[in-house]
């Protein structure tokens, strides 16, 4: 594992709370350098299975300002066996690993059966509770089940990754104390419900992400996304909430440090 790169200083700036550097079709160092040049100081690289969670941890060790998560995506929840659970739990002990996940439920594509997704999600909730680390949750067409399982598992610090709900769901999540992370799809013309949700949520619950290489902002649709583009998400949040970009950048970065206490 390489030493942290001393040539990429972190002096403050924007935070991308969810990206997949291991999936971006370029050298990670180039992607990180590009983000730095765009004013992005912090990136959280989200693992989607034990292998990519380990890779995320390696990237976090290689670059200052890059952090990792460890978990199993609902698409591959059927592979969440005892060995995978142990591997994820071991990674959570790394101080550069700042959250449990990406986990959750996806009843749209159903690449893993519902029962396997729910079983895996329950395990991640337990790992979050036991480790004290936040839980990064993926939800697609599964809101009632996700909220029910979060209640049953007594999940505490929760980040709703790539928030997909409307204003009513935003208020429900906020009432539970969850953070709402918005991605580039908030800029899509047809996604007025996401913009309404971002306005409905209190300022101290807002996060910004890219979900790179997915969900490039409207001006870049059809291309691979990258952490540098979290600035566009922040600009859109500032526009719809009628505040300055500088203020929204400061707010989302401060919120990220509250949502992910290991991020410093």
C-alpha positions in Angstrom: 0.0 0.0 0.0 1.5 3.3 -1.0 2.1 6.2 1.3 -0.1 9.2 1.3 0.7 11.6 -1.5 2.4 14.7 0.0 1.9 16.6 -3.3 -1.8 17.0 -3.0 -2.4 19.4 -0.1 -5.8 19.8 1.5 -6.5 23.4 2.5 -10.3 23.3 2.8 -13.0 23.4 0.1 -15.9 21.3 -1.1 -16.7 17.7 0.0 -17.9 14.9 -2.3 -19.5 12.6 0.2 -20.0 9.7 -2.3 -17.9 8.7 -5.3 -16.4 5.5 -6.7 -12.9 6.3 -7.7 -12.2 2.6 -8.5 -14.8 2.7 -11.2 -13.7 6.0 -12.9 -11.9 5.2 -16.2 -8.8 7.2 -15.4 -5.9 7.0 -13.1 -7.1 7.9 -9.5 -4.3 10.4 -9.0 -5.5 12.4 -12.1 -9.1 12.3 -10.9 -8.0 13.5 -7.4 -5.8 16.3 -8.9 -8.7 17.4 -11.1 -10.9 17.6 -8.1 -8.3 19.6 -6.1 -8.1 22.1 -9.0 -11.9 22.5 -8.9 -11.8 23.3 -5.2 -12.8 19.9 -3.9 -10.8 19.1 -0.8 -12.5 15.9 0.5 -13.8 12.8 -1.3 -15.4 9.7 0.3 -14.9 6.7 -1.9 -17.7 4.3 -1.3 -17.1 0.5 -1.4 -19.7 -1.7 -2.9 -18.3 -5.1 -1.9 -15.4 -6.4 0.1 -12.9 -6.1 -2.8 -13.8 -2.5 -3.7 -14.0 -1.6 -0.1 -10.4 -2.8 0.3 -9.5 -0.8 -2.8 -11.2 2.3 -1.4 -9.2 1.9 1.8 -6.0 1.7 -0.3 -6.9 4.9 -2.1 -7.6 6.6 1.2 -4.1 5.6 2.3 -2.7 6.9 -1.0 -4.2 10.4 -1.1 -4.8 13.0 1.6 -8.4 14.1 1.8 -9.7 10.8 0.4 -11.6 8.5 2.8 -13.3 5.1 2.4 -16.5 3.3 3.3 -16.9 -0.5 3.6 -20.0 -2.4 2.6 -22.0 -4.5 0.2 -24.3 -2.9 -2.4 -27.9 -4.2 -2.5 -27.3 -5.4 -6.1 -24.8 -8.0 -4.8 -26.5 -8.6 -1.5 -26.8 -12.4 -2.3 -23.0 -12.6 -1.9 -23.2 -11.3 1.7 -21.9 -14.4 3.4 -20.0 -14.8 6.7 -16.6 -14.2 5.0 -17.8 -11.0 3.4 -19.2 -9.8 6.7 -15.9 -10.4 8.4 -14.0 -8.6 5.7 -16.2 -5.6 5.9 -16.1 -5.6 9.7 -12.3 -5.7 9.7 -12.1 -2.7 7.3 -14.3 -0.7 9.6 -11.4 -0.7 12.1 -9.2 1.4 9.7 -9.4 5.0 10.7 -9.6 6.0 7.1 -12.8 4.1 6.8 -15.5 6.6 7.8 -18.8 4.7 7.2 -20.6 1.4 6.8 -22.0 0.9 3.3 -23.0 1.5 0.6 -25.9 -0.7 1.6 -29.7 -0.5 1.4 -32.5 -1.8 -0.8 -33.0 -1.6 -4.5 -36.4 -3.0 -5.6 -36.2 -1.5 -9.0 -33.6 -3.7 -10.6 -33.8 -6.6 -8.1 -30.4 -8.0 -9.0 -30.5 -9.8 -5.6 -33.8 -11.1 -4.2 -35.6 -8.9 -1.7 -35.0 -11.3 1.2 -31.2 -11.3 0.5 -31.2 -7.5 0.3 -33.0 -7.2 3.6 -30.8 -9.7 5.4 -27.7 -7.8 4.2 -29.1 -4.5 5.1 -29.9 -5.7 8.6 -26.3 -6.8 9.0 -25.0 -3.4 7.9 -27.3 -1.7 10.3 -25.9 -3.8 13.1 -22.4 -3.1 12.1 -23.1 0.6 12.1 -24.6 0.5 15.5 -21.8 -1.6 16.9 -19.0 0.4 15.3 -20.5 3.8 15.9 -19.9 4.7 12.3 -22.6 6.2 10.0 -24.6 4.1 7.7 -24.6 5.0 3.9 -28.0 4.0 2.5 -29.0 3.4 -1.1 -32.8 3.5 -1.8 -34.5 2.8 -5.0 -38.3 2.1 -5.0 -38.0 0.7 -1.5 -38.7 3.6 0.8 -41.2 1.9 3.1 -39.0 -1.2 3.6 -35.9 0.9 4.2 -37.5 3.1 6.8 -39.0 0.0 8.5 -35.7 -1.8 8.8 -33.9 1.4 10.0 -36.5 1.6 12.7 -36.2 -2.1 13.6 -32.4 -1.9 13.8 -32.3 1.3 15.7 -30.0 2.9 13.2 -28.7 6.2 14.5 -26.3 8.2 12.2 -27.7 7.7 8.7 -26.8 9.2 5.4 -29.4 8.9 2.6 -27.0 8.6 -0.4 -28.2 10.1 -3.7 -31.5 11.2 -2.1 -34.4 10.2 -4.4 -37.5 11.1 -2.4 -39.8 14.1 -2.5 -40.3 16.9 0.0 -42.5 14.8 2.2 -39.9 12.0 2.4 -37.2 14.6 3.0 -39.1 15.9 6.0 -39.7 12.3 7.3 -36.0 11.5 7.1 -35.0 14.8 8.7 -37.4 14.1 11.6 -35.5 10.9 12.2 -32.2 12.8 12.2 -30.9 11.5 8.9 -28.6 13.5 6.5 -29.7 13.9 2.8 -27.0 13.7 0.2 -27.9 15.2 -3.2 -26.2 14.2 -6.5 -25.9 15.5 -10.0 -29.5 14.4 -10.9 -30.8 17.3 -8.9 -29.9 19.4 -12.0 -32.0 17.3 -14.4 -35.1 19.2 -15.7 -37.6 16.5 -14.8 -36.4 16.1 -11.2 -38.3 19.0 -9.7 -39.2 16.7 -6.8 -35.5 16.5 -5.8 -35.1 20.3 -5.8 -38.3 20.6 -3.7 -36.8 18.1 -1.3 -33.6 20.0 -1.0 -35.5 23.2 -0.2 -37.7 21.4 2.3 -34.7 20.0 4.3 -33.1 22.2 6.9 -29.7 23.5 6.0 -27.8 21.4 8.6 -29.0 18.1 7.0 -27.7 18.8 3.4 -24.8 17.0 1.8 -23.4 17.0 -1.7 -22.0 14.1 -3.7 -21.3 13.0 -7.3 -21.8 9.2 -7.2 -19.0 9.2 -9.8 -18.8 7.9 -12.4 -22.6 7.9 -12.5 -25.1 10.8 -12.6 -23.1 13.5 -14.3 -24.8 16.9 -14.0 -27.2 18.1 -16.8 -24.5 20.0 -18.6 -22.3 16.8 -18.8 -25.0 14.2 -19.3 -23.8 11.2 -21.3 -20.2 11.5 -20.0 -18.6 9.9 -17.0 -19.0 11.9 -13.8 -16.1 12.8 -11.5 -15.6 14.3 -8.0 -14.7 17.7 -9.5 -18.4 18.0 -10.5 -19.6 18.1 -7.0 -19.2 21.9 -7.3 -22.1 21.9 -9.8 -24.3 20.1 -7.3 -23.3 22.7 -4.7 -24.1 25.5 -7.1 -27.6 24.1 -7.8 -28.3 23.7 -4.1 -27.2 27.3 -3.6 -29.4 28.5 -6.5 -32.6 26.7 -5.3 -32.1 27.7 -1.7 -31.3 31.3 -2.7 -27.9 31.5 -1.0 -24.3 32.0 -2.1 -22.2 29.2 -3.5 -19.6 30.0 -0.9 -22.1 29.6 1.9 -23.5 26.4 0.5 -20.0 25.0 0.1 -19.1 25.8 3.7 -22.4 24.3 4.9 -22.2 21.0 3.0 -18.5 20.6 4.1 -19.4 21.3 7.8 -22.3 18.9 7.6 -20.1 16.2 6.1 -17.8 16.4 9.1 -20.8 16.0 11.4 -22.2 13.2 9.3 -18.8 11.4 9.1 -17.0 12.2 12.3 -13.8 10.4 11.2 -13.4 12.9 8.3 -11.0 15.6 9.5 
